[in-house]
Amino acid sequence: MTKRILSFDEGCELLGLKPGYVYKLTAAGVLPFSKPNGKKIYFEREKLEEWLLSNQSPGRVERERAAATYVTSKSERP
């Protein structure tokens, strides 16, 4: 079973980032986190995983398929 709530150190490990950089990301509001009682930082695993997968770039096949669809739709217009 994987933990749903991660400590700061566990979050750093999941992200594969150094603690100093993770602190910068939390301070800048880039990473979603919780800070109950204003002390320790905690992360929700699902939100970190969503963040890791954000700003995805389509693969070559997806780009080629989109290009073919675009060209086909443009050539059908008068």
N, C-alpha and C positions, 0 to 999 in steps of 0.2 A: 504494500500500500504506500502510495506517495503522499507526503504531507501537503495539505492545502495551504497552510500558513507557514511561511518561512522566516527564519531570523535573518538579520542583516547578512551575516556570514554565509548562510545557506543561499540567500539570494545572489550574493556575489559569485558563489560557486556555480549556481545554475546559469547565470549570465556569462560566466567566463571572464569577468572583469575584475580589476583590482579595486579594493575598497575605496581608495581615494577618488577614483573616477566615478564610482557608484554614488558616493556622497555628493559629488558635483552634479550628477544627473538628478538626484532627489532634490537638491537645493534649487536647481533650475526649474523644477516641476516637470521634468521630462519623463521620469519614471513614476508610476503610481505606487504609493506606499502609505502605510498607516503608522502613526506615532502616538499610541495610547499613553496617556499621562505625560506627554511631552518628552519622553525619554528615549527608549529604544525604538529602532525602526524595524518594521515588519513588512513583508511582502505577501501578496496573494499569488500563488504559483500560476494560476490561470492568467492573471493580468500580465505577469512578466512574460509568459509564453506568447501572449497576444502582442506585446510590445516587441518581442524578438522577431515576430513574423510580420510586423508592420512594414509598410513601404516596400512591398514585394515588387520584383521586376519579373515580367513574363519571360518564359523561356523562348528559345528560338522557334520551336514548333508553334507556340501560341502566337508569336509575332507574325510568322508567315501565314497562319490561318487568318488572322485579323487583316493582314494586308490583302490577301486574296478576296476576302469578303468585301473590303472597301473598294477594290478595283472592280469587282463584279457589280456592286451596287451603283457605282459611278457610270459604268458602261451601259447600264440598262436605262438610264435617264436620257431623254431627248436632247 
